[in-house]
Amino acid sequence: MQVPPGKCGRLIVTHVRSRETGLVADAALVFIGQKGSGDYHKEICSEVWLKWLEETVLLKVSGGVLVFHRAPYHLVLTP
């Protein structure tokens, strides 16, 4: 279905997957982006991503390795 650019919000989804068990239960970050936002990086930024990582992901994942791609919000330095 074709939707003209800028006519609706964007669904932003990020999740955690385990090689052994598939998607990790209750580890999703899903929200509807603002209408007309041409760049979703304004909404899924380092603050949002780090909060999700600290409050959700790290509590559910242990004994493994987390792999991230080099999105700008993954590369922020924190104290």
PQR file with spaces between the fields and no chain letter, atoms N, CA, C, O and H, PARSE charges and radii, in Angstrom:
ATOM       1  N    MET     1       0.844   -1.175    0.000 -0.4000 1.5000
ATOM       2  CA   MET     1       0.000    0.000    0.000 -0.0000 2.0000
ATOM       3  C    MET     1       0.887    1.235    0.000  0.5500 1.7000
ATOM       4  O    MET     1       1.776    1.362    0.843 -0.5500 1.4000
ATOM       5  N    GLN     2       0.659    2.125   -0.917 -0.4000 1.5000
ATOM       6  CA   GLN     2       1.446    3.346   -1.027 -0.0000 2.0000
ATOM       7  C    GLN     2       0.883    4.425   -0.108  0.5500 1.7000
ATOM       8  O    GLN     2      -0.319    4.691   -0.123 -0.5500 1.4000
ATOM       9  H    GLN     2      -0.063    2.022   -1.602  0.4000 1.0000
ATOM      10  N    VAL     3       1.734    5.036    0.679 -0.4000 1.5000
ATOM      11  CA   VAL     3       1.346    6.143    1.543 -0.0000 2.0000
ATOM      12  C    VAL     3       2.242    7.317    1.179  0.5500 1.7000
ATOM      13  O    VAL     3       3.465    7.180    1.194 -0.5500 1.4000
ATOM      14  H    VAL     3       2.711    4.820    0.691  0.4000 1.0000
ATOM      15  N    PRO     4       1.659    8.471    0.852 -0.5600 1.5000
ATOM      16  CA   PRO     4       2.486    9.616    0.495  0.2800 2.0000
ATOM      17  C    PRO     4       3.403   10.015    1.644  0.5500 1.7000
ATOM      18  O    PRO     4       2.980    9.985    2.799 -0.5500 1.4000
ATOM      19  N    PRO     5       4.649   10.387    1.357 -0.5600 1.5000
ATOM      20  CA   PRO     5       5.581   10.778    2.412  0.2800 2.0000
ATOM      21  C    PRO     5       5.022   11.914    3.267  0.5500 1.7000
ATOM      22  O    PRO     5       4.403   12.846    2.754 -0.5500 1.4000
ATOM      23  N    GLY     6       5.249   11.823    4.576 -0.4000 1.5000
ATOM      24  CA   GLY     6       4.827   12.875    5.495 -0.0000 2.0000
ATOM      25  C    GLY     6       3.356   12.875    5.839  0.5500 1.7000
ATOM      26  O    GLY     6       2.887   13.802    6.499 -0.5500 1.4000
ATOM      27  H    GLY     6       5.752   11.066    4.993  0.4000 1.0000
ATOM      28  N    LYS     7       2.606   11.861    5.413 -0.4000 1.5000
ATOM      29  CA   LYS     7       1.158   11.840    5.654 -0.0000 2.0000
ATOM      30  C    LYS     7       0.765   11.037    6.888  0.5500 1.7000
ATOM      31  O    LYS     7      -0.400   11.055    7.284 -0.5500 1.4000
ATOM      32  H    LYS     7       2.988   11.108    4.877  0.4000 1.0000
ATOM      33  N    CYS     8       1.701   10.343    7.494 -0.4000 1.5000
ATOM      34  CA   CYS     8       1.356    9.565    8.688 -0.0000 2.0000
ATOM      35  C    CYS     8       2.596    9.415    9.556  0.5500 1.7000
ATOM      36  O    CYS     8       3.705    9.737    9.130 -0.5500 1.4000
ATOM      37  H    CYS     8       2.648   10.328    7.172  0.4000 1.0000
ATOM      38  N    GLY     9       2.401    8.923   10.779 -0.4000 1.5000
ATOM      39  CA   GLY     9       3.516    8.700   11.672 -0.0000 2.0000
ATOM      40  C    GLY     9       4.307    7.474   11.266  0.5500 1.7000
ATOM      41  O    GLY     9       3.900    6.719   10.383 -0.5500 1.4000
ATOM      42  H    GLY     9       1.500    8.662   11.125  0.4000 1.0000
ATOM      43  N    ARG    10       5.405    7.289   11.899 -0.4000 1.5000
ATOM      44  CA   ARG    10       6.282    6.157   11.618 -0.0000 2.0000
ATOM      45  C    ARG    10       6.285    5.253   12.844  0.5500 1.7000
ATOM      46  O    ARG    10       6.392    5.743   13.968 -0.5500 1.4000
ATOM      47  H    ARG    10       5.736    7.902   12.617  0.4000 1.0000
ATOM      48  N    LEU    11       6.172    3.967   12.651 -0.4000 1.5000
ATOM      49  CA   LEU    11       6.242    3.010   13.744 -0.0000 2.0000
ATOM      50  C    LEU    11       7.719    2.689   13.976  0.5500 1.7000
ATOM      51  O    LEU    11       8.411    2.217   13.074 -0.5500 1.4000
ATOM      52  H    LEU    11       6.085    3.569   11.738  0.4000 1.0000
ATOM      53  N    ILE    12       8.188    2.949   15.187 -0.4000 1.5000
ATOM      54  CA   ILE    12       9.579    2.712   15.525 -0.0000 2.0000
ATOM      55  C    ILE    12       9.634    1.481   16.427  0.5500 1.7000
ATOM      56  O    ILE    12       9.013    1.447   17.490 -0.5500 1.4000
ATOM      57  H    ILE    12       7.626    3.332   15.920  0.4000 1.0000
ATOM      58  N    VAL    13      10.386    0.474   15.988 -0.4000 1.5000
ATOM      59  CA   VAL    13      10.449   -0.799   16.702 -0.0000 2.0000
ATOM      60  C    VAL    13      11.911   -1.186   16.900  0.5500 1.7000
ATOM      61  O    VAL    13      12.696   -1.180   15.952 -0.5500 1.4000
ATOM      62  H    VAL    13      10.890    0.502   15.125  0.4000 1.0000
ATOM      63  N    THR    14      12.263   -1.514   18.115 -0.4000 1.5000
ATOM      64  CA   THR    14      13.561   -2.116   18.394 -0.0000 2.0000
ATOM      65  C    THR    14      13.324   -3.244   19.391  0.5500 1.7000
ATOM      66  O    THR    14      12.429   -3.153   20.232 -0.5500 1.4000
ATOM      67  H    THR    14      11.625   -1.519   18.885  0.4000 1.0000
ATOM      68  N    HIS    15      14.109   -4.292   19.303 -0.4000 1.5000
ATOM      69  CA   HIS    15      13.854   -5.478   20.114 -0.0000 2.0000
ATOM      70  C    HIS    15      15.170   -6.194   20.381  0.5500 1.7000
ATOM      71  O    HIS    15      16.209   -5.844   19.820 -0.5500 1.4000
ATOM      72  H    HIS    15      14.836   -4.366   18.621  0.4000 1.0000
ATOM      73  N    VAL    16      15.110   -7.188   21.233 -0.4000 1.5000
ATOM      74  CA   VAL    16      16.268   -8.008   21.575 -0.0000 2.0000
ATOM      75  C    VAL    16      15.971   -9.432   21.135  0.5500 1.7000
ATOM      76  O    VAL    16      14.878   -9.955   21.356 -0.5500 1.4000
ATOM      77  H    VAL    16      14.266   -7.472   21.688  0.4000 1.0000
ATOM      78  N    ARG    17      16.964  -10.047   20.509 -0.4000 1.5000
ATOM      79  CA   ARG    17      16.810  -11.426   20.049 -0.0000 2.0000
ATOM      80  C    ARG    17      17.934  -12.280   20.620  0.5500 1.7000
ATOM      81  O    ARG    17      19.090  -11.860   20.671 -0.5500 1.4000
ATOM      82  H    ARG    17      17.852   -9.622   20.329  0.4000 1.0000
ATOM      83  N    SER    18      17.578  -13.465   21.040 -0.4000 1.5000
ATOM      84  CA   SER    18      18.544  -14.456   21.505 -0.0000 2.0000
ATOM      85  C    SER    18      18.692  -15.522   20.430  0.5500 1.7000
ATOM      86  O    SER    18      17.707  -15.933   19.818 -0.5500 1.4000
ATOM      87  H    SER    18      16.639  -13.806   20.998  0.4000 1.0000
ATOM      88  N    ARG    19      19.890  -15.956   20.207 -0.4000 1.5000
ATOM      89  CA   ARG    19      20.119  -17.013   19.219 -0.0000 2.0000
ATOM      90  C    ARG    19      19.395  -18.292   19.617  0.5500 1.7000
ATOM      91  O    ARG    19      18.901  -19.025   18.760 -0.5500 1.4000
ATOM      92  H    ARG    19      20.690  -15.622   20.704  0.4000 1.0000
ATOM      93  N    GLU    20      19.332  -18.556   20.919 -0.4000 1.5000
ATOM      94  CA   GLU    20      18.713  -19.798   21.390 -0.0000 2.0000
ATOM      95  C    GLU    20      17.193  -19.720   21.482  0.5500 1.7000
ATOM      96  O    GLU    20      16.508  -20.686   21.146 -0.5500 1.4000
ATOM      97  H    GLU    20      19.733  -17.961   21.615  0.4000 1.0000
ATOM      98  N    THR    21      16.653  -18.583   21.932 -0.4000 1.5000
ATOM      99  CA   THR    21      15.220  -18.529   22.232 -0.0000 2.0000
ATOM     100  C    THR    21      14.418  -17.592   21.333  0.5500 1.7000
ATOM     101  O    THR    21      13.196  -17.526   21.462 -0.5500 1.4000
ATOM     102  H    THR    21      17.209  -17.798   22.204  0.4000 1.0000
ATOM     103  N    GLY    22      15.057  -16.885   20.449 -0.4000 1.5000
ATOM     104  CA   GLY    22      14.345  -15.929   19.592 -0.0000 2.0000
ATOM     105  C    GLY    22      14.159  -14.602   20.308  0.5500 1.7000
ATOM     106  O    GLY    22      15.002  -14.202   21.111 -0.5500 1.4000
ATOM     107  H    GLY    22      16.050  -16.939   20.344  0.4000 1.0000
ATOM     108  N    LEU    23      13.058  -13.920   20.020 -0.4000 1.5000
ATOM     109  CA   LEU    23      12.808  -12.615   20.632 -0.0000 2.0000
ATOM     110  C    LEU    23      12.644  -12.764   22.144  0.5500 1.7000
ATOM     111  O    LEU    23      11.954  -13.664   22.622 -0.5500 1.4000
ATOM     112  H    LEU    23      12.373  -14.245   19.368  0.4000 1.0000
ATOM     113  N    VAL    24      13.290  -11.866   22.884 -0.4000 1.5000
ATOM     114  CA   VAL    24      13.244  -11.900   24.348 -0.0000 2.0000
ATOM     115  C    VAL    24      11.927  -11.287   24.809  0.5500 1.7000
ATOM     116  O    VAL    24      11.571  -10.183   24.397 -0.5500 1.4000
ATOM     117  H    VAL    24      13.851  -11.134   22.496  0.4000 1.0000
ATOM     118  N    ALA    25      11.207  -12.006   25.663 -0.4000 1.5000
ATOM     119  CA   ALA    25       9.895  -11.544   26.139 -0.0000 2.0000
ATOM     120  C    ALA    25      10.007  -10.203   26.849  0.5500 1.7000
ATOM     121  O    ALA    25      10.926   -9.975   27.636 -0.5500 1.4000
ATOM     122  H    ALA    25      11.496  -12.903   25.998  0.4000 1.0000
ATOM     123  N    ASP    26       9.065   -9.327   26.561 -0.4000 1.5000
ATOM     124  CA   ASP    26       8.945   -8.017   27.212 -0.0000 2.0000
ATOM     125  C    ASP    26      10.191   -7.152   27.070  0.5500 1.7000
ATOM     126  O    ASP    26      10.520   -6.390   27.978 -0.5500 1.4000
ATOM     127  H    ASP    26       8.319   -9.511   25.922  0.4000 1.0000
ATOM     128  N    ALA    27      10.885   -7.259   25.946 -0.4000 1.5000
ATOM     129  CA   ALA    27      12.097   -6.464   25.736 -0.0000 2.0000
ATOM     130  C    ALA    27      11.956   -5.490   24.578  0.5500 1.7000
ATOM     131  O    ALA    27      12.950   -4.909   24.142 -0.5500 1.4000
ATOM     132  H    ALA    27      10.618   -7.879   25.208  0.4000 1.0000
ATOM     133  N    ALA    28      10.767   -5.303   24.079 -0.4000 1.5000
ATOM     134  CA   ALA    28      10.576   -4.427   22.915 -0.0000 2.0000
ATOM     135  C    ALA    28      10.472   -2.966   23.324  0.5500 1.7000
ATOM     136  O    ALA    28       9.999   -2.637   24.412 -0.5500 1.4000
ATOM     137  H    ALA    28       9.960   -5.775   24.432  0.4000 1.0000
ATOM     138  N    LEU    29      10.916   -2.115   22.444 -0.4000 1.5000
ATOM     139  CA   LEU    29      10.670   -0.679   22.534 -0.0000 2.0000
ATOM     140  C    LEU    29       9.926   -0.331   21.257  0.5500 1.7000
ATOM     141  O    LEU    29      10.504   -0.368   20.170 -0.5500 1.4000
ATOM     142  H    LEU    29      11.300   -2.382   21.560  0.4000 1.0000
ATOM     143  N    VAL    30       8.651    0.005   21.380 -0.4000 1.5000
ATOM     144  CA   VAL    30       7.802    0.285   20.220 -0.0000 2.0000
ATOM     145  C    VAL    30       7.026    1.558   20.498  0.5500 1.7000
ATOM     146  O    VAL    30       6.396    1.694   21.547 -0.5500 1.4000
ATOM     147  H    VAL    30       8.182    0.035   22.263  0.4000 1.0000
ATOM     148  N    PHE    31       7.072    2.493   19.555 -0.4000 1.5000
ATOM     149  CA   PHE    31       6.254    3.694   19.674 -0.0000 2.0000
ATOM     150  C    PHE    31       6.012    4.287   18.301  0.5500 1.7000
ATOM     151  O    PHE    31       6.732    3.998   17.345 -0.5500 1.4000
ATOM     152  H    PHE    31       7.583    2.382   18.703  0.4000 1.0000
ATOM     153  N    ILE    32       4.988    5.119   18.217 -0.4000 1.5000
ATOM     154  CA   ILE    32       4.648    5.785   16.959 -0.0000 2.0000
ATOM     155  C    ILE    32       5.375    7.110   16.919  0.5500 1.7000
ATOM     156  O    ILE    32       5.241    7.939   17.819 -0.5500 1.4000
ATOM     157  H    ILE    32       4.403    5.354   18.993  0.4000 1.0000
ATOM     158  N    GLY    33       6.144    7.295   15.868 -0.4000 1.5000
ATOM     159  CA   GLY    33       6.869    8.549   15.689 -0.0000 2.0000
ATOM     160  C    GLY    33       5.910    9.674   15.339  0.5500 1.7000
ATOM     161  O    GLY    33       4.772    9.442   14.930 -0.5500 1.4000
ATOM     162  H    GLY    33       6.253    6.621   15.137  0.4000 1.0000
ATOM     163  N    GLN    34       6.386   10.870   15.504 -0.4000 1.5000
ATOM     164  CA   GLN    34       5.564   12.038   15.212 -0.0000 2.0000
ATOM     165  C    GLN    34       5.330   12.180   13.716  0.5500 1.7000
ATOM     166  O    GLN    34       6.204   11.869   12.907 -0.5500 1.4000
ATOM     167  H    GLN    34       7.310   11.058   15.836  0.4000 1.0000
ATOM     168  N    LYS    35       4.154   12.647   13.361 -0.4000 1.5000
ATOM     169  CA   LYS    35       3.841   12.899   11.956 -0.0000 2.0000
ATOM     170  C    LYS    35       4.819   13.901   11.382  0.5500 1.7000
ATOM     171  O    LYS    35       5.198   14.871   12.039 -0.5500 1.4000
ATOM     172  H    LYS    35       3.444   12.899   14.019  0.4000 1.0000
ATOM     173  N    GLY    36       5.214   13.660   10.174 -0.4000 1.5000
ATOM     174  CA   GLY    36       6.050   14.609    9.457 -0.0000 2.0000
ATOM     175  C    GLY    36       7.504   14.604    9.879  0.5500 1.7000
ATOM     176  O    GLY    36       8.299   15.378    9.347 -0.5500 1.4000
ATOM     177  H    GLY    36       4.906   12.872    9.640  0.4000 1.0000
ATOM     178  N    SER    37       7.874   13.746   10.828 -0.4000 1.5000
ATOM     179  CA   SER    37       9.278   13.675   11.214 -0.0000 2.0000
ATOM     180  C    SER    37      10.035   12.956   10.111  0.5500 1.7000
ATOM     181  O    SER    37       9.901   11.743    9.949 -0.5500 1.4000
ATOM     182  H    SER    37       7.228   13.117   11.260  0.4000 1.0000
ATOM     183  N    GLY    38      10.822   13.692    9.362 -0.4000 1.5000
ATOM     184  CA   GLY    38      11.548   13.095    8.247 -0.0000 2.0000
ATOM     185  C    GLY    38      12.689   12.211    8.697  0.5500 1.7000
ATOM     186  O    GLY    38      13.094   11.307    7.966 -0.5500 1.4000
ATOM     187  H    GLY    38      10.931   14.677    9.494  0.4000 1.0000
ATOM     188  N    ASP    39      13.215   12.451    9.884 -0.4000 1.5000
ATOM     189  CA   ASP    39      14.354   11.700   10.365 -0.0000 2.0000
ATOM     190  C    ASP    39      14.013   11.095   11.720  0.5500 1.7000
ATOM     191  O    ASP    39      13.886   11.822   12.706 -0.5500 1.4000
ATOM     192  H    ASP    39      12.886   13.186   10.478  0.4000 1.0000
ATOM     193  N    TYR    40      13.863    9.784   11.781 -0.4000 1.5000
ATOM     194  CA   TYR    40      13.480    9.136   13.029 -0.0000 2.0000
ATOM     195  C    TYR    40      14.570    9.261   14.090  0.5500 1.7000
ATOM     196  O    TYR    40      14.298    9.003   15.263 -0.5500 1.4000
ATOM     197  H    TYR    40      13.966    9.194   10.980  0.4000 1.0000
ATOM     198  N    HIS    41      15.783    9.643   13.727 -0.4000 1.5000
ATOM     199  CA   HIS    41      16.848    9.797   14.721 -0.0000 2.0000
ATOM     200  C    HIS    41      16.557   10.928   15.704  0.5500 1.7000
ATOM     201  O    HIS    41      17.180   11.003   16.762 -0.5500 1.4000
ATOM     202  H    HIS    41      16.004    9.852   12.775  0.4000 1.0000
ATOM     203  N    LYS    42      15.626   11.798   15.367 -0.4000 1.5000
ATOM     204  CA   LYS    42      15.218   12.833   16.318 -0.0000 2.0000
ATOM     205  C    LYS    42      14.386   12.229   17.442  0.5500 1.7000
ATOM     206  O    LYS    42      14.282   12.814   18.520 -0.5500 1.4000
ATOM     207  H    LYS    42      15.120   11.737   14.507  0.4000 1.0000
ATOM     208  N    GLU    43      13.797   11.067   17.199 -0.4000 1.5000
ATOM     209  CA   GLU    43      12.920   10.434   18.186 -0.0000 2.0000
ATOM     210  C    GLU    43      13.562    9.230   18.854  0.5500 1.7000
ATOM     211  O    GLU    43      13.369    9.024   20.052 -0.5500 1.4000
ATOM     212  H    GLU    43      13.882   10.592   16.323  0.4000 1.0000
ATOM     213  N    ILE    44      14.311    8.439   18.124 -0.4000 1.5000
ATOM     214  CA   ILE    44      15.066    7.352   18.734 -0.0000 2.0000
ATOM     215  C    ILE    44      16.496    7.851   18.847  0.5500 1.7000
ATOM     216  O    ILE    44      17.347    7.566   18.003 -0.5500 1.4000
ATOM     217  H    ILE    44      14.468    8.607   17.151  0.4000 1.0000
ATOM     218  N    CYS    45      16.734    8.596   19.902 -0.4000 1.5000
ATOM     219  CA   CYS    45      18.023    9.248   20.134 -0.0000 2.0000
ATOM     220  C    CYS    45      18.756    8.514   21.254  0.5500 1.7000
ATOM     221  O    CYS    45      18.231    7.553   21.817 -0.5500 1.4000
ATOM     222  H    CYS    45      16.044    8.828   20.587  0.4000 1.0000
ATOM     223  N    SER    46      19.948    8.957   21.571 -0.4000 1.5000
ATOM     224  CA   SER    46      20.742    8.254   22.582 -0.0000 2.0000
ATOM     225  C    SER    46      20.057    8.227   23.945  0.5500 1.7000
ATOM     226  O    SER    46      20.179    7.234   24.662 -0.5500 1.4000
ATOM     227  H    SER    46      20.375    9.737   21.114  0.4000 1.0000
ATOM     228  N    GLU    47      19.340    9.285   24.324 -0.4000 1.5000
ATOM     229  CA   GLU    47      18.674    9.292   25.628 -0.0000 2.0000
ATOM     230  C    GLU    47      17.591    8.219   25.712  0.5500 1.7000
ATOM     231  O    GLU    47      17.500    7.502   26.708 -0.5500 1.4000
ATOM     232  H    GLU    47      19.240   10.092   23.742  0.4000 1.0000
ATOM     233  N    VAL    48      16.775    8.110   24.671 -0.4000 1.5000
ATOM     234  CA   VAL    48      15.704    7.101   24.629 -0.0000 2.0000
ATOM     235  C    VAL    48      16.312    5.703   24.592  0.5500 1.7000
ATOM     236  O    VAL    48      15.885    4.810   25.325 -0.5500 1.4000
ATOM     237  H    VAL    48      16.849    8.693   23.862  0.4000 1.0000
ATOM     238  N    TRP    49      17.301    5.525   23.743 -0.4000 1.5000
ATOM     239  CA   TRP    49      17.924    4.219   23.565 -0.0000 2.0000
ATOM     240  C    TRP    49      18.632    3.758   24.838  0.5500 1.7000
ATOM     241  O    TRP    49      18.482    2.603   25.236 -0.5500 1.4000
ATOM     242  H    TRP    49      17.648    6.251   23.148  0.4000 1.0000
ATOM     243  N    LEU    50      19.402    4.639   25.485 -0.4000 1.5000
ATOM     244  CA   LEU    50      20.111    4.269   26.707 -0.0000 2.0000
ATOM     245  C    LEU    50      19.150    3.946   27.847  0.5500 1.7000
ATOM     246  O    LEU    50      19.397    3.027   28.628 -0.5500 1.4000
ATOM     247  H    LEU    50      19.524    5.578   25.161  0.4000 1.0000
ATOM     248  N    LYS    51      18.056    4.700   27.944 -0.4000 1.5000
ATOM     249  CA   LYS    51      17.056    4.411   28.978 -0.0000 2.0000
ATOM     250  C    LYS    51      16.472    3.016   28.766  0.5500 1.7000
ATOM     251  O    LYS    51      16.343    2.249   29.720 -0.5500 1.4000
ATOM     252  H    LYS    51      17.856    5.447   27.309  0.4000 1.0000
ATOM     253  N    TRP    52      16.115    2.678   27.518 -0.4000 1.5000
ATOM     254  CA   TRP    52      15.592    1.346   27.189 -0.0000 2.0000
ATOM     255  C    TRP    52      16.635    0.277   27.498  0.5500 1.7000
ATOM     256  O    TRP    52      16.305   -0.764   28.068 -0.5500 1.4000
ATOM     257  H    TRP    52      16.220    3.301   26.743  0.4000 1.0000
ATOM     258  N    LEU    53      17.877    0.523   27.130 -0.4000 1.5000
ATOM     259  CA   LEU    53      18.954   -0.433   27.374 -0.0000 2.0000
ATOM     260  C    LEU    53      19.129   -0.695   28.867  0.5500 1.7000
ATOM     261  O    LEU    53      19.206   -1.847   29.294 -0.5500 1.4000
ATOM     262  H    LEU    53      18.144    1.368   26.666  0.4000 1.0000
ATOM     263  N    GLU    54      19.190    0.371   29.656 -0.4000 1.5000
ATOM     264  CA   GLU    54      19.427    0.228   31.100 -0.0000 2.0000
ATOM     265  C    GLU    54      18.221   -0.341   31.845  0.5500 1.7000
ATOM     266  O    GLU    54      18.383   -1.192   32.720 -0.5500 1.4000
ATOM     267  H    GLU    54      19.128    1.306   29.309  0.4000 1.0000
ATOM     268  N    GLU    55      17.019    0.115   31.511 -0.4000 1.5000
ATOM     269  CA   GLU    55      15.831   -0.264   32.271 -0.0000 2.0000
ATOM     270  C    GLU    55      15.164   -1.557   31.801  0.5500 1.7000
ATOM     271  O    GLU    55      14.376   -2.152   32.535 -0.5500 1.4000
ATOM     272  H    GLU    55      16.887    0.806   30.801  0.4000 1.0000
ATOM     273  N    THR    56      15.473   -1.986   30.596 -0.4000 1.5000
ATOM     274  CA   THR    56      14.811   -3.173   30.053 -0.0000 2.0000
ATOM     275  C    THR    56      15.798   -4.247   29.629  0.5500 1.7000
ATOM     276  O    THR    56      15.765   -5.363   30.148 -0.5500 1.4000
ATOM     277  H    THR    56      16.113   -1.503   29.999  0.4000 1.0000
ATOM     278  N    VAL    57      16.665   -3.921   28.701 -0.4000 1.5000
ATOM     279  CA   VAL    57      17.526   -4.932   28.081 -0.0000 2.0000
ATOM     280  C    VAL    57      18.482   -5.562   29.083  0.5500 1.7000
ATOM     281  O    VAL    57      18.546   -6.787   29.190 -0.5500 1.4000
ATOM     282  H    VAL    57      16.692   -3.015   28.280  0.4000 1.0000
ATOM     283  N    LEU    58      19.223   -4.744   29.816 -0.4000 1.5000
ATOM     284  CA   LEU    58      20.235   -5.292   30.715 -0.0000 2.0000
ATOM     285  C    LEU    58      19.642   -6.109   31.849  0.5500 1.7000
ATOM     286  O    LEU    58      20.337   -6.937   32.438 -0.5500 1.4000
ATOM     287  H    LEU    58      19.171   -3.749   29.729  0.4000 1.0000
ATOM     288  N    LEU    59      18.371   -5.894   32.166 -0.4000 1.5000
ATOM     289  CA   LEU    59      17.706   -6.691   33.198 -0.0000 2.0000
ATOM     290  C    LEU    59      17.284   -8.064   32.678  0.5500 1.7000
ATOM     291  O    LEU    59      17.066   -8.984   33.466 -0.5500 1.4000
ATOM     292  H    LEU    59      17.807   -5.222   31.687  0.4000 1.0000
ATOM     293  N    LYS    60      17.171   -8.204   31.377 -0.4000 1.5000
ATOM     294  CA   LYS    60      16.654   -9.435   30.780 -0.0000 2.0000
ATOM     295  C    LYS    60      17.729  -10.287   30.119  0.5500 1.7000
ATOM     296  O    LYS    60      17.505  -11.466   29.842 -0.5500 1.4000
ATOM     297  H    LYS    60      17.348   -7.456   30.737  0.4000 1.0000
ATOM     298  N    VAL    61      18.886   -9.705   29.866 -0.4000 1.5000
ATOM     299  CA   VAL    61      19.937  -10.414   29.144 -0.0000 2.0000
ATOM     300  C    VAL    61      21.121  -10.597   30.082  0.5500 1.7000
ATOM     301  O    VAL    61      21.603   -9.640   30.688 -0.5500 1.4000
ATOM     302  H    VAL    61      19.068   -8.748   30.091  0.4000 1.0000
ATOM     303  N    SER    62      21.582  -11.837   30.192 -0.4000 1.5000
ATOM     304  CA   SER    62      22.777  -12.095   30.996 -0.0000 2.0000
ATOM     305  C    SER    62      23.574  -13.220   30.359  0.5500 1.7000
ATOM     306  O    SER    62      23.026  -14.075   29.663 -0.5500 1.4000
ATOM     307  H    SER    62      21.191  -12.614   29.700  0.4000 1.0000
ATOM     308  N    GLY    63      24.859  -13.203   30.605 -0.4000 1.5000
ATOM     309  CA   GLY    63      25.701  -14.288   30.114 -0.0000 2.0000
ATOM     310  C    GLY    63      25.844  -14.335   28.613  0.5500 1.7000
ATOM     311  O    GLY    63      26.042  -15.411   28.048 -0.5500 1.4000
ATOM     312  H    GLY    63      25.303  -12.508   31.170  0.4000 1.0000
ATOM     313  N    GLY    64      25.749  -13.202   27.953 -0.4000 1.5000
ATOM     314  CA   GLY    64      25.867  -13.192   26.502 -0.0000 2.0000
ATOM     315  C    GLY    64      26.599  -11.967   26.011  0.5500 1.7000
ATOM     316  O    GLY    64      27.258  -11.264   26.778 -0.5500 1.4000
ATOM     317  H    GLY    64      25.587  -12.328   28.411  0.4000 1.0000
ATOM     318  N    VAL    65      26.477  -11.728   24.748 -0.4000 1.5000
ATOM     319  CA   VAL    65      27.107  -10.587   24.106 -0.0000 2.0000
ATOM     320  C    VAL    65      26.023   -9.776   23.426  0.5500 1.7000
ATOM     321  O    VAL    65      25.190  -10.334   22.713 -0.5500 1.4000
ATOM     322  H    VAL    65      25.942  -12.299   24.125  0.4000 1.0000
ATOM     323  N    LEU    66      26.019   -8.458   23.634 -0.4000 1.5000
ATOM     324  CA   LEU    66      25.097   -7.582   22.924 -0.0000 2.0000
ATOM     325  C    LEU    66      25.813   -7.029   21.704  0.5500 1.7000
ATOM     326  O    LEU    66      26.940   -6.545   21.803 -0.5500 1.4000
ATOM     327  H    LEU    66      26.697   -8.004   24.213  0.4000 1.0000
ATOM     328  N    VAL    67      25.161   -7.100   20.563 -0.4000 1.5000
ATOM     329  CA   VAL    67      25.741   -6.608   19.317 -0.0000 2.0000
ATOM     330  C    VAL    67      24.862   -5.489   18.793  0.5500 1.7000
ATOM     331  O    VAL    67      23.648   -5.651   18.674 -0.5500 1.4000
ATOM     332  H    VAL    67      24.245   -7.493   20.483  0.4000 1.0000
ATOM     333  N    PHE    68      25.473   -4.350   18.479 -0.4000 1.5000
ATOM     334  CA   PHE    68      24.753   -3.182   17.979 -0.0000 2.0000
ATOM     335  C    PHE    68      25.369   -2.757   16.654  0.5500 1.7000
ATOM     336  O    PHE    68      26.564   -2.942   16.426 -0.5500 1.4000
ATOM     337  H    PHE    68      26.459   -4.219   18.576  0.4000 1.0000
ATOM     338  N    HIS    69      24.544   -2.189   15.787 -0.4000 1.5000
ATOM     339  CA   HIS    69      25.121   -1.585   14.590 -0.0000 2.0000
ATOM     340  C    HIS    69      25.579   -0.179   14.962  0.5500 1.7000
ATOM     341  O    HIS    69      25.356    0.250   16.095 -0.5500 1.4000
ATOM     342  H    HIS    69      23.573   -2.039   15.973  0.4000 1.0000
ATOM     343  N    ARG    70      26.191    0.526   14.075 -0.4000 1.5000
ATOM     344  CA   ARG    70      26.813    1.812   14.389 -0.0000 2.0000
ATOM     345  C    ARG    70      25.883    2.997   14.150  0.5500 1.7000
ATOM     346  O    ARG    70      26.277    3.982   13.525 -0.5500 1.4000
ATOM     347  H    ARG    70      26.371    0.178   13.156  0.4000 1.0000
ATOM     348  N    ALA    71      24.675    2.905   14.635 -0.4000 1.5000
ATOM     349  CA   ALA    71      23.756    4.045   14.567 -0.0000 2.0000
ATOM     350  C    ALA    71      24.310    5.156   15.460  0.5500 1.7000
ATOM     351  O    ALA    71      24.945    4.862   16.473 -0.5500 1.4000
ATOM     352  H    ALA    71      24.355    2.105   15.143  0.4000 1.0000
ATOM     353  N    PRO    72      24.087    6.417   15.110 -0.5600 1.5000
ATOM     354  CA   PRO    72      24.636    7.521   15.900  0.2800 2.0000
ATOM     355  C    PRO    72      24.235    7.477   17.384  0.5500 1.7000
ATOM     356  O    PRO    72      25.034    7.853   18.243 -0.5500 1.4000
ATOM     357  N    TYR    73      23.023    7.027   17.694 -0.4000 1.5000
ATOM     358  CA   TYR    73      22.593    6.991   19.082 -0.0000 2.0000
ATOM     359  C    TYR    73      23.239    5.865   19.873  0.5500 1.7000
ATOM     360  O    TYR    73      23.133    5.857   21.099 -0.5500 1.4000
ATOM     361  H    TYR    73      22.375    6.722   16.997  0.4000 1.0000
ATOM     362  N    HIS    74      23.914    4.902   19.215 -0.4000 1.5000
ATOM     363  CA   HIS    74      24.647    3.853   19.904 -0.0000 2.0000
ATOM     364  C    HIS    74      26.042    4.321   20.311  0.5500 1.7000
ATOM     365  O    HIS    74      26.672    3.711   21.175 -0.5500 1.4000
ATOM     366  H    HIS    74      24.000    4.909   18.219  0.4000 1.0000
ATOM     367  N    LEU    75      26.522    5.382   19.706 -0.4000 1.5000
ATOM     368  CA   LEU    75      27.917    5.764   19.853 -0.0000 2.0000
ATOM     369  C    LEU    75      28.157    6.920   20.813  0.5500 1.7000
ATOM     370  O    LEU    75      29.243    7.499   20.801 -0.5500 1.4000
ATOM     371  H    LEU    75      26.010    5.878   19.005  0.4000 1.0000
ATOM     372  N    VAL    76      27.197    7.271   21.629 -0.4000 1.5000
ATOM     373  CA   VAL    76      27.344    8.381   22.561 -0.0000 2.0000
ATOM     374  C    VAL    76      28.177    7.937   23.769  0.5500 1.7000
ATOM     375  O    VAL    76      28.042    6.810   24.245 -0.5500 1.4000
ATOM     376  H    VAL    76      26.315    6.801   21.639  0.4000 1.0000
ATOM     377  N    LEU    77      29.035    8.833   24.253 -0.4000 1.5000
ATOM     378  CA   LEU    77      29.825    8.554   25.455 -0.0000 2.0000
ATOM     379  C    LEU    77      29.030    8.917   26.694  0.5500 1.7000
ATOM     380  O    LEU    77      28.370    9.956   26.729 -0.5500 1.4000
ATOM     381  H    LEU    77      29.144    9.748   23.866  0.4000 1.0000
ATOM     382  N    THR    78      29.087    8.072   27.706 -0.4000 1.5000
ATOM     383  CA   THR    78      28.404    8.347   28.972 -0.0000 2.0000
ATOM     384  C    THR    78      29.435    8.224   30.100  0.5500 1.7000
ATOM     385  O    THR    78      30.462    7.564   29.939 -0.5500 1.4000
ATOM     386  H    THR    78      29.623    7.229   27.678  0.4000 1.0000
ATOM     387  N    PRO    79      29.155    8.862   31.235 -0.5600 1.5000
ATOM     388  CA   PRO    79      30.094    8.769   32.371  0.2800 2.0000
ATOM     389  C    PRO    79      30.231    7.335   32.891  0.5500 1.7000
ATOM     390  O    PRO    79      30.978    7.091   33.838 -0.5500 1.4000
